[in-house]
Amino acid sequence: MPLVAHLRELRKRLFRIAIGLVVGMVAGWLVYTPVFEALIKPLHAAAAARGDLVAINFSGLAASLDMQVQVSIFLAVLLTSPWWIYQVWAFVTPGLTRRERRYVVGFLGTAVPLFAVGAWFAWWMLPHAVAILTSFTPAGAMNLIDAPTYLSFVMRLVLAFGVAFLLPVIMVALDLVGVARSRVWIRSWRWAVVVIFVFAAVATPTPDAITMLFVAIPMCGLYFGALWICVVHDRRVERRRAEEVAA
C-alpha cells in the first residue's frame, strides 16, 4: 500500500476513533452523577472509619465543570475501548498475513476483557488504597483532597491495572506470530521484573510502596503465567516440526 494510502487510512481510523470518543463522552456526561457518587464513596468510608473529615475539595469556580469534563473523557476511553482497539487492529491488518490476522482477532478478543478485568480490579482496590493512604493523616487533622488530584489518582490506578492485565496477552501474541519466542522471555525475566516495578512506581499516583506493590505483584504473576503458556506453545511447535521432518 502506498504511503499516501496509508496516511488516508490512518486519517480514517483516527476520525472514527474520535467519533467513538465523542459518543462515549456524551454517555459519560449523562452518567456523571452516579459515577461521581461512586468515586467519592471511598472518601466517605474513610471519614467514617477515622471520625475525621475526609472529603473532595473544588478549589476553583470552574473546578466542578472541569471535573465533569475529565470524568466524561475518562469514561469515554473505558467505554469505547473495544471500538478504538478494533480501529487500531483494522489499520494494522493490511500489513499482516492471513494467519497473523487470526492471531490478532484472538488477541483483541482476549485483550478487551482482560483490560476490563484489570480496570475492575483497580476499582475494587480503590477503597482499600484510599483507606490505607488516609490512615497516615494525623489524628484531629482534616484531609481535604483537591478534586483534580483525586481524579488523577483514580484514573492512573485504573489505567495502570488495565495495562498490567494486558501484559500476558501481548507476550503470548508475540510468541504466536514468531516475533519473540519463549526463550526471549526466559532470558529477560530479571529485566522484566525490574521494568515492572519501575512501571508500577511511575504509574501509581503516590510515592508509597504499598500502592506500587498492588500493581507490581499481579503484573509479575501475569508475566510468569504468560511465560508458561509460551513455553508450552513452543514445545508443541518444535514437536510438530520434528514429526514433520521424521515423516
Steps between C-alpha positions, in 0.01 A plus 500: 500500500647842401590756766214730400252214535644419845454860608143503373426177683656642817291815470185292454575286807587800716179672392295195596679477834422867563131448413486205737660703778251782449211254529665352807539847653129565454423174678753584770345844547156345549616256767733747672292537818491130601864459397605799709308364797682168458833684475460683829347204686846375613567846648178485701592152623845622603349799680259276689780261600728779621235725653665797325421701190613332177340664198560618146558872452421718196749784530389708201184648352510272196658205679173303517440545126858398424450192717190398306677545166800293612282223639303493173822465298628229732174307471507543122843335480379208711160455337627524141811285553365218277435754225836677497693174549317362196587809298867456583473135398327592173782741416772242569323205335597580136865448597444152647467157346170310516633282783620803699161666457336204676744546787416871521128420515569265789721765657222760487241254626718435804651846549172689539360274777836494678524879487149516648595251772809704585294818519243327719774367729636854539150626580467224760837599647416872511323502840786304655761733350309807623463350848871418522620837372263709714598298808830693504316827564577617859216466749276806514618627160271547200579343163356723227604344170518718190251373241743478202759327721249239613372444145859459376555245777199294390572523125866401533412212731233366263713539187806350669308187594338485156838512327642252752238243410584542129862393553446121465288544187774703333763242593296207368406689182867576425584136558221374273608718206865406554627845594619401849525135603486371855880488527502878464264539793699244704826685446337834577303410815734691736484813288125452464456503878708817524301668222172393662596659831620816326174516306303447821694777672431742214140395438380512858396850602668504842860438607411237762622143452165343591313625193799416280496140625127479428588553132838326474420166664200412276704604194785267600251215543348569160845515341602156624157358415536624141857369494372152583243519218772605255724211607218249453417643157863497382544140611194400300635682193841332534337158546283553192802605292697197617213270397483665157876455450482137614214435260 
